[in-house]
Amino acid sequence: MTRQPLGWYVRRLRRMSPTELVWRARDTGRRTAWAAHQVRPGQTAAVDLPLHKELTFGTTLPPHTACAVPEETRKSVVATADAIMAGRLEVLGVDRTDLEKPDWFRDPVTGRRSDPAQYVFKLNHRNEDAVGNIKQVWELSRHHHLTQLAAAWYVTHDDRYAERVADHLNDWWRSNPFLSGVHWASGIEVGIRLISWTWIRRLLNDWPDITDLFEHNQLALQQIYWHQRYLSAFQSHGSSANNHVIAEAAGQLVGACAFPWFTSSARWRDDAAALLEKELDANTFPSGVNRELASDYHRFVSELGLYAALEADSAGHPLSERTWALLTRTVDVAAAIVDETLRPPRQGDDDEGMVLVLDPPNVHSWGPYLALGAAVVGRAPWWPETPVSTTSVIVGALIDGKRADRPAERPDHFADAGLTILRSNDIWCRADAGPHGFLSIAAHAHCDALSLEVRVGGVDVLADPGTYCYHGEEEWRNYFRSTIGHNTVEVAGAEQSIWGGPFLWLRGATGKILGYDGTTWDAEHDGYRTGDAPVTHRRIATLQDGVLRVEDRLDVTADVRIAWHLGPEVSVELDGIEARLTWPSGSANVQLPVALRWTTHRGGDDPLLGWYSPRFGQKVPSTTLVGTGAITPDLPATSTFAFQNVYHR
């Protein structure tokens, strides 16, 4: 990828309101004018910081908190820290071996290195030729590897970890002066760094050199001030006011509460708190489901809110009870929609975004997220059991996590979000009939209207293929969010929703739930209700006694492709309209629609079919069953999956 074509910018502008266009014009003017404020690497910053006389860090951890961390958890924290000390860490699916003395501007995937001295607003971070894989470059500069080292120091008091943290922070602070280089290109990165620095300062509070690293360090003071100043001046608005604005507001609130060292700190704190509360409300359905309808972003936004609310409470400036109630609903939703192994749905985009990392990350489980939620807001009686983590112990020491007004029973149907979980024995099934993402660009949505995702005992049987990538591989980006890339129906070779770029949708399918009674889900969507021959796709799914029956209906005759994507552990034997699915812990007999011709595809590149992304940056072959033919109004296409060896609760 070189850069976005002109057509993308035109399409992007068309998705903006007049108010947003005015704001962006002003923002462009501000970015041009702020070139005068740039500080280049090696240049002495000509600024007297507006500091208060007394610099104190007040929100420290209670004594002996480290003693409450379970031994096995402590060992895993130390083992990860030792690997980082040796220069090794997996970052977004890439095994990094350069962490002893990292180059903050080099992409390990492409080998490209961006210019550290370039004025940030003249640097196109979407241009892979100039910056490489921007996700890889940015991820290390969120400083999650340093929070893990700080956690290791906290539970061992081994000064090697703290000294490495200090070395890396001072190097980063020197290498990234104000508005120079790619690390100033995104407010979400700026906000997350403030959260990381807050917890590094907290975890290393008893290290003898901690005040020399922060309070008495001009580099640290400048960077904290610059980060706060940046977030005050450059905020996401309009069609970009999704998880990005939450991260910006949360980071500024955390930073202003933890480091109230500047004359503007109180204003930054109050403005950030007001913005965060407003945008959390705008980004969340009344049920508690995140409006982006991308499961991983639900967790990410919820965690941002929890850490910010915790910091504000600890600093004596609590957020409103309304916001605390909203955050409580978000974690109750999470507890309700995970499968029996605590794995979340795979709906929409997933780039493994983390807020605070103390434990070794587990990108496949929401166990750590639920443990955090339990520590901050408490568990509802019906929650699944969740393992204690280093993070939950340490965070829980700062707050009495008990919130009232919880659902009496586990909910399984969130009508406002179009999200339904069907369960039978150890079968878990997610059904999707909601809006197509959030705001006019629906950045992290996929063509997944009326798609199903099915697991048995936590094993992906009918799988959502995942995300794989954002930038640099357009064909793969489009496949993993396409209609045929999901367990739904493609009509007349068309997409349900029309994309205009990697994070831009021009038209989105809207689902509508027609009925739900606990075992049967009935829904339709309007994605094909366009042009000269509009078509309505309706799907009825029933899960009962270990059998899933899926009936697809069209209101006019049309050519279709129906895809059933199998998880990577599933093998298939196809014989006409009958299939036998097997995996290490179970099996299923499948009857497929008789009017369609069924074929299998595995790891195909022409066309792209039969792929599964276990995590961001990785893809593996899997098998996809594809049925091709026509559906008529009087003959629906019915698929039946009879699962074997399922246990009865």
SETIRO-719118 format. One record per residue (C-alpha): residue in three letters; z negated, x, y. Coordinates in steps of 0.25 Angstrom, whole numbers, padded with zeros to 4 digits, always signed. Each point is the difference from the previous one (the first is absolute). Layout:
N
alaZXY ...
***
This chain:
649
met+0000+0000+0000 thr+0003+0005+0014 arg-0004-0010+0010 gln+0001-0015+0001 pro+0014-0005+0004 leu+0002-0008+0013 gly+0002-0013-0008 trp-0015+0001-0004 tyr-0005+0001+0014 val+0008-0012+0004 arg-0005-0008-0012 arg-0014+0005+0003 leu+0001-0004+0015 arg+0005-0014-0004 arg-0013-0002-0008 met-0009+0002+0013 ser-0004-0011+0009 pro+0002+0001+0015 thr-0014+0004+0002 glu+0001+0011-0010 leu+0013+0005+0006 val-0007+0001+0014 trp-0012+0007-0006 arg+0009+0010-0008 ala+0007+0003+0013 arg-0013+0004+0007 asp-0004+0008-0012 thr+0013+0008+0000 gly-0003+0003+0015 arg-0014+0004-0003 arg+0005+0009-0012 thr+0009+0007+0010 ala-0010+0002+0011 trp-0010+0005-0010 ala+0008+0013-0003 ala-0007+0006+0012 his-0013-0002-0008 gln+0005+0008-0012 val-0008+0012-0005 arg+0008+0010-0008 pro-0005+0009-0011 gly-0007+0012+0006 gln-0001-0006+0014 thr-0013-0002+0006 ala-0003-0014+0003 ala-0002-0002+0015 val-0010-0011-0001 asp-0014-0002+0003 leu-0005-0009-0011 pro-0008-0012+0006 leu-0013+0002-0008 his-0014-0005+0000 lys-0011+0010+0002 glu-0006-0003-0014 leu+0009+0001-0012 thr-0007-0006-0012 phe+0004-0006-0014 gly-0009-0011-0002 thr+0005-0007-0013 thr-0005+0009-0011 leu-0002-0003-0014 pro-0015-0003-0005 pro-0007+0011-0007 his+0002+0002-0015 thr+0013-0009+0000 ala+0007+0011-0008 cys-0010-0001-0011 ala+0004-0015-0002 val+0014+0005-0004 pro+0002-0001-0015 glu+0001+0013-0007 glu+0014-0003-0006 thr+0005-0004+0013 arg-0005+0012+0007 lys+0007+0009-0011 ser+0013-0007+0003 val-0001+0003+0015 val-0004+0014-0002 ala+0012+0002-0010 thr+0010-0005+0010 ala-0006+0008+0011 asp+0001+0013-0009 ala+0015-0003-0002 ile+0002-0002+0015 met-0007+0013+0002 ala+0010+0007-0010 gly+0011-0007+0008 arg+0004-0011-0009 leu+0000-0015+0003 glu+0010-0012-0004 val+0005-0006+0013 leu+0008-0013-0001 gly+0004+0004-0014 val+0004+0015+0003 asp-0008+0011-0006 arg-0004+0009+0013 thr-0004+0014-0003 asp+0000+0005+0015 leu-0013-0006+0004 glu-0008+0013+0002 lys+0008+0003+0013 pro+0009-0012+0002 asp+0012-0001+0009 trp-0003-0013+0008 phe+0015-0002+0003 arg+0007+0004-0013 asp+0005-0011-0010 pro-0002+0005-0014 val+0010-0010-0005 thr+0012+0005+0008 gly-0005+0013+0005 arg+0003-0004+0014 arg-0009+0004+0012 ser-0001-0008+0013 asp-0002+0007+0013 pro-0015+0001+0004 ala+0004+0001+0015 gln+0009-0011+0001 tyr-0004-0011+0010 val-0004-0011-0010 phe+0008-0012+0007 lys+0013+0009+0000 leu-0002+0002-0015 asn+0006-0010-0010 his-0010-0001-0011 arg+0010-0009-0008 asn+0010+0012+0000 glu-0002+0006-0014 asp+0009+0012+0004 ala-0010+0003+0011 val-0014-0003-0006 gly+0002-0001-0015 asn-0007-0011-0008 ile-0009-0005+0012 lys-0010-0007-0010 gln-0003+0013-0006 val-0002+0008+0013 trp-0009-0011+0006 glu-0008-0002-0013 leu-0007+0013+0000 ser-0003-0001+0015 arg-0008-0012-0002 his-0010+0010-0005 his-0005-0007-0013 his+0000+0013-0007 leu-0011+0004+0010 thr-0008-0012-0001 gln+0000+0003-0015 leu-0005+0014+0003 ala-0010-0005+0009 ala-0005-0010-0011 ala-0001+0012-0009 trp-0009+0007+0010 tyr-0009-0012+0002 val-0003-0001-0015 thr-0001+0015-0003 his-0003+0007+0014 asp+0010+0011-0005 asp+0004+0006+0013 arg+0014+0004-0005 tyr+0004-0014+0001 ala-0005-0002+0015 glu+0006+0013+0004 arg+0014-0004-0006 val-0001-0013+0008 ala-0003+0008+0013 asp+0012+0009-0003 his+0010-0011-0002 leu-0005-0008+0012 asn+0000+0011+0010 asp+0014+0004-0005 trp+0005-0014+0001 trp-0006-0002+0014 arg+0006+0013+0005 ser+0014-0003-0006 asn+0001-0015+0005 pro-0003+0000+0015 phe+0002-0013+0007 leu+0013-0006-0002 ser+0007+0012-0007 gly+0006-0002-0013 val+0002-0011-0010 his-0015-0003-0002 trp-0001-0008+0013 ala+0012-0009-0004 ser-0008-0011-0006 gly-0013-0007+0005 ile-0004-0004-0014 glu-0001+0015-0003 val-0008+0003+0012 gly-0010-0011-0003 ile-0002+0004-0015 arg-0003+0014+0005 leu-0011-0005+0009 ile-0006-0007-0012 ser+0001+0013-0009 trp-0006+0009+0011 thr-0012-0010+0002 trp-0003+0000-0015 ile+0001+0015+0000 arg-0010+0002+0011 arg-0009-0010-0007 leu+0001+0006-0014 leu-0002+0014+0006 asn-0011-0004+0009 asp-0011+0010-0007 trp+0010+0012+0000 pro-0006+0010+0009 asp+0014+0002+0007 ile+0003-0014+0002 thr-0002-0001+0015 asp+0008+0013+0002 leu+0012-0007-0007 phe-0001-0013+0008 glu-0010-0001+0012 his+0002+0014+0005 asn+0014+0002-0004 gln+0010-0002+0012 leu+0012-0002-0011 ala-0008-0012-0006 leu-0004-0006+0013 gln+0014+0001+0005 gln+0006-0006-0012 ile-0010-0012-0001 tyr+0003-0003+0015 trp+0015+0001-0002 his+0000-0009-0012 gln-0008-0010+0008 arg+0009+0001+0012 tyr+0013-0001-0009 leu-0005-0013-0007 ser-0004-0006+0014 ala+0014+0002+0005 phe+0009-0002-0012 gln-0003-0012-0008 ser+0009-0008-0009 his+0004-0014+0005 gly+0009-0012-0003 ser+0008+0002-0013 ser-0008+0013-0004 ala-0014-0006+0002 asn-0002+0000-0015 asn-0009+0010-0008 his+0003+0011+0011 val-0007-0007+0011 ile-0012-0002-0009 ala+0000+0015-0003 glu+0001+0003+0014 ala-0011-0009+0005 ala-0009+0004-0012 gly+0001+0014+0002 gln-0002-0001+0015 leu-0013-0008-0002 val-0005+0009-0011 gly+0002+0012+0009 ala-0006-0006+0012 cys-0012-0004-0007 ala-0002+0013-0008 phe+0004+0009+0012 pro-0005-0007+0012 trp+0001+0013+0008 phe+0010-0004+0011 thr-0001-0008+0013 ser+0010-0009-0006 ser-0006-0002-0013 ala-0007-0013+0003 arg+0013-0006+0005 trp+0008+0005-0012 arg-0010-0006-0009 asp+0000-0014+0006 asp+0015+0000+0001 ala+0002+0004-0014 ala-0010-0010-0006 ala+0006-0011+0008 leu+0014+0004-0005 leu-0005+0002-0014 glu-0006-0014-0001 lys+0012-0006+0006 glu+0010+0007-0009 leu-0008-0002-0013 asp+0000-0015+0003 ala+0015+0000+0002 asn+0003+0009-0012 thr-0008-0009-0010 phe+0002-0014-0006 pro-0012-0009+0001 ser-0002+0002-0015 gly-0002+0015+0002 val+0013+0005-0005 asn+0008+0010+0009 arg+0012-0006+0006 glu+0009+0012-0003 leu-0001-0005-0015 ala+0001+0014-0005 ser-0012+0002-0009 asp-0003+0014+0004 tyr+0000-0003+0014 his-0010-0011-0002 arg-0010+0011-0005 phe+0004+0010+0011 val-0002-0010+0011 ser-0013-0005-0006 glu-0005+0014-0001 leu+0003+0003+0014 gly-0007-0012+0005 leu-0012+0003-0009 tyr-0002+0014+0005 ala+0002-0003+0014 ala-0010-0012-0001 leu-0010+0009-0007 glu+0001+0011+0011 ala-0001-0010+0011 asp-0013-0006-0006 ser-0006+0014-0002 ala+0003+0003+0014 gly-0007-0013+0005 his+0012-0007+0004 pro+0003-0009-0011 leu+0013-0009-0002 ser-0001-0015+0000 glu-0005-0008-0011 arg+0014-0006-0001 thr+0006+0013-0002 trp-0010+0004-0011 ala+0002-0013-0007 leu+0015+0003+0000 leu-0002+0014-0006 thr-0009-0007-0010 arg+0012-0009-0004 thr+0009+0011-0002 val-0009+0007-0010 asp-0002-0013-0007 val+0015-0002-0001 ala+0001+0014-0006 ala-0011-0003-0010 ala+0007-0013-0004 ile+0015+0005-0002 val-0003+0013-0008 asp+0003+0000-0015 glu-0011+0003-0010 thr+0002+0015+0002 leu-0002-0001+0015 arg+0015+0002+0002 pro+0006-0007+0012 pro+0013-0007+0001 arg+0012+0008+0003 gln+0006-0009+0011 gly+0008+0006+0011 asp-0001+0014+0005 asp-0010+0010-0005 asp-0001+0014+0006 glu-0014+0003-0004 gly-0006+0000+0014 met-0014+0004+0000 val-0011-0001+0011 leu-0011+0009-0005 val+0001+0009-0012 leu-0013+0005-0006 asp+0002-0002-0015 pro+0013+0004-0007 pro+0010-0011+0003 asn+0003-0010-0010 val+0013-0006+0004 his+0001-0010-0011 ser-0014-0007+0001 trp-0007-0008+0010 gly-0013+0004-0006 pro-0003+0010+0012 tyr+0004-0011+0010 leu-0009-0010-0006 ala-0011+0010-0001 leu+0001+0002+0015 gly+0001-0015+0002 ala-0013-0002-0008 ala-0007+0011+0008 val+0004-0006+0013 val+0000-0015-0001 gly-0006-0002-0014 arg+0005-0006-0013 ala+0002-0015-0003 pro-0006-0004-0013 trp+0014-0002-0007 trp+0005+0014+0004 pro+0005+0009-0011 glu-0009+0012-0003 thr+0004+0012+0008 pro-0004+0015-0002 val-0009+0007+0010 ser+0007+0010+0008 thr-0004+0012+0009 thr+0006-0008+0012 ser-0007-0013-0003 val-0014+0007-0002 ile+0002+0008+0013 val+0006-0012+0008 gly-0010-0009-0005 ala-0011+0009+0005 leu+0004-0004+0014 ile-0001-0015-0001 asp-0007-0012-0007 gly+0013-0006-0007 lys-0003-0014-0001 arg+0008-0011+0005 ala-0001-0015-0002 asp+0009-0012-0002 arg+0008+0005-0012 pro+0008-0008-0009 ala-0008-0006-0012 glu+0011+0003-0010 arg+0011+0010-0001 pro+0012-0006+0008 asp+0014+0001-0007 his+0009-0007+0010 phe+0002+0004+0015 ala+0010-0010+0005 asp+0002+0005+0014 ala+0005+0013-0006 gly+0007-0006-0011 leu-0008+0009-0010 thr-0004-0006-0013 ile-0007+0007-0012 leu+0002-0007-0014 arg-0009+0005-0011 ser-0001-0003-0015 asn-0008+0008-0010 asp+0003+0014+0005 ile+0013-0003+0006 trp+0001+0001+0015 cys+0012-0005+0008 arg+0003+0001+0015 ala+0009-0011+0006 asp+0006+0002+0014 ala+0005-0011+0009 gly-0004+0004+0014 pro+0006+0004+0013 his+0009+0012+0000 gly-0010+0010+0006 phe-0005+0001+0014 leu+0006-0001+0014 ser+0014+0000+0003 ile+0004+0013-0007 ala-0009-0002-0013 ala+0000+0015-0002 his-0007+0001-0013 ala+0006-0013-0007 his+0009+0000-0012 cys+0010-0010-0006 asp-0011-0006-0009 ala+0000-0015+0003 leu-0004-0007-0013 ser-0002+0013-0007 leu-0010+0001-0012 glu-0009+0012-0004 val-0006-0001-0013 arg-0011+0009-0007 val-0007-0001-0013 gly-0013+0008-0001 gly+0004+0008+0012 val+0014+0004-0006 asp+0012-0003+0009 val+0009-0009-0009 leu+0008-0007+0011 ala-0001+0010+0011 asp+0002+0001+0015 pro+0008+0013+0000 gly-0007+0005+0013 thr+0004+0008+0012 tyr+0004+0014-0003 cys+0005+0005+0014 tyr+0001-0004+0014 his+0009+0011+0007 gly+0011+0009-0005 glu+0006-0008-0012 glu+0006-0012+0006 glu+0006-0005-0014 trp-0014+0001-0007 arg-0007-0006+0012 asn+0009-0012-0001 tyr+0000-0002-0015 phe-0016+0000-0001 arg+0000-0011+0010 ser+0012-0008-0004 thr+0001-0014-0007 ile+0005+0006-0013 gly-0011+0010+0001 his-0011-0011-0002 asn-0003-0011-0011 thr+0008-0011+0007 val+0014-0006+0001 glu+0011+0006+0007 val+0011-0011+0004 ala+0015+0003+0002 gly-0003+0015+0002 ala-0008-0002+0013 glu-0013+0005+0004 gln-0011-0010+0003 ser-0003+0007+0013 ile+0009+0009+0008 trp-0005+0014+0005 gly+0005+0007+0012 gly-0007+0014-0003 pro-0011+0007-0007 phe-0011-0009+0007 leu+0008-0011+0006 trp+0004-0013-0006 leu+0010-0009+0007 arg-0003-0013-0008 gly-0011-0003-0009 ala-0002-0010-0011 thr-0011-0009+0001 gly-0007-0006-0012 lys-0007-0013-0002 ile-0010-0004-0010 leu+0003-0014-0005 gly-0011-0001-0010 tyr-0011+0007-0007 asp-0011-0005-0010 gly-0006+0013-0006 thr+0010+0002-0011 thr+0013-0005+0006 trp+0006+0006+0013 asp+0012-0007+0006 ala+0008+0006+0013 glu+0013+0002+0007 his+0006+0009+0011 asp+0011-0001+0010 gly+0006+0013-0001 tyr+0013-0005-0005 arg+0000-0012+0009 thr+0011+0006+0009 gly+0015+0000+0002 asp+0010-0010-0005 ala-0007-0002-0014 pro-0015+0000+0002 val-0008+0001-0013 thr-0015-0003-0002 his-0007+0008-0011 arg-0012-0007-0006 arg-0009+0007-0011 ile-0010-0006-0008 ala-0010+0009-0008 thr-0010-0005-0010 leu-0010+0010-0007 gln-0009-0007-0010 asp-0005+0005-0014 gly+0007+0013+0001 val+0014-0005+0003 leu+0007+0001+0013 arg+0011-0009+0002 val+0009+0002+0012 glu+0011-0011+0004 asp+0010+0004+0011 arg+0008-0011+0007 leu+0011-0001+0010 asp+0004-0012+0008 val+0015+0003-0002 thr+0008+0008-0010 ala+0000+0015+0003 asp+0002+0013-0007 val-0013+0008-0001 arg-0007+0012-0006 ile-0014-0001-0005 ala-0008+0013-0001 trp-0012+0002-0009 his-0005+0014+0003 leu-0009+0006-0011 gly-0011+0010+0002 pro+0002+0014-0004 glu-0009-0001-0012 val+0009-0012-0005 ser+0011+0001-0011 val+0010-0011-0002 glu+0009-0004-0012 leu+0010-0010+0005 asp+0008-0009-0009 gly+0008-0011+0008 ile-0010-0008+0007 glu-0012+0005-0008 ala-0008+0012+0004 arg-0011+0007-0006 leu-0009+0007+0009 thr-0010+0011-0005 trp-0010+0009+0007 pro-0012+0008-0006 ser-0010-0011+0001 gly+0008-0013-0002 ser+0014-0007-0001 ala+0007-0012+0004 asn+0011-0009-0005 val+0010-0004+0010 gln+0010-0012+0001 leu+0010+0002+0011 pro+0009-0010+0007 val+0012-0004-0010 ala+0010-0001+0011 leu-0001+0014+0005 arg+0005+0013-0006 trp-0011+0010-0002 thr+0001+0015+0001 thr-0010+0012+0001 his+0000+0011+0010 arg-0009+0012+0000 gly+0001+0011+0011 gly+0014-0004+0004 asp+0006+0006+0013 asp+0013-0009+0000 pro-0005-0010+0003 leu-0014+0004+0003 leu-0009-0007-0010 gly-0011+0003-0009 trp-0010+0008+0008 tyr-0015-0001+0003 ser-0007+0008+0011 pro-0015+0003-0005 arg-0003+0005+0014 phe+0006+0004+0013 gly+0010+0011-0002 gln+0001-0002-0015 lys+0010-0008-0009 val+0002-0001-0015 pro+0009-0007-0009 ser-0004-0014-0005 thr+0008-0011-0006 thr+0005-0012+0007 leu+0005-0013-0007 val+0012-0006+0009 gly+0006-0014-0003 thr+0013-0003+0006 gly+0007-0013+0001 ala-0001-0014+0007 ile-0011-0010+0002 thr+0003-0014+0002 pro-0009-0011+0006 asp-0001-0007-0013 leu-0003+0012-0009 pro-0011+0009+0006 ala-0002+0014-0006 thr-0012+0001-0008 ser-0007+0013-0004 thr-0012+0000-0010 phe-0009+0011-0003 ala-0010-0002-0011 phe-0010+0012+0000 gln-0007+0004-0013 asn-0013+0007-0002 val-0006-0005+0013 tyr-0015-0003-0001 his-0007-0013+0004 arg-0011+0000+0010 
***
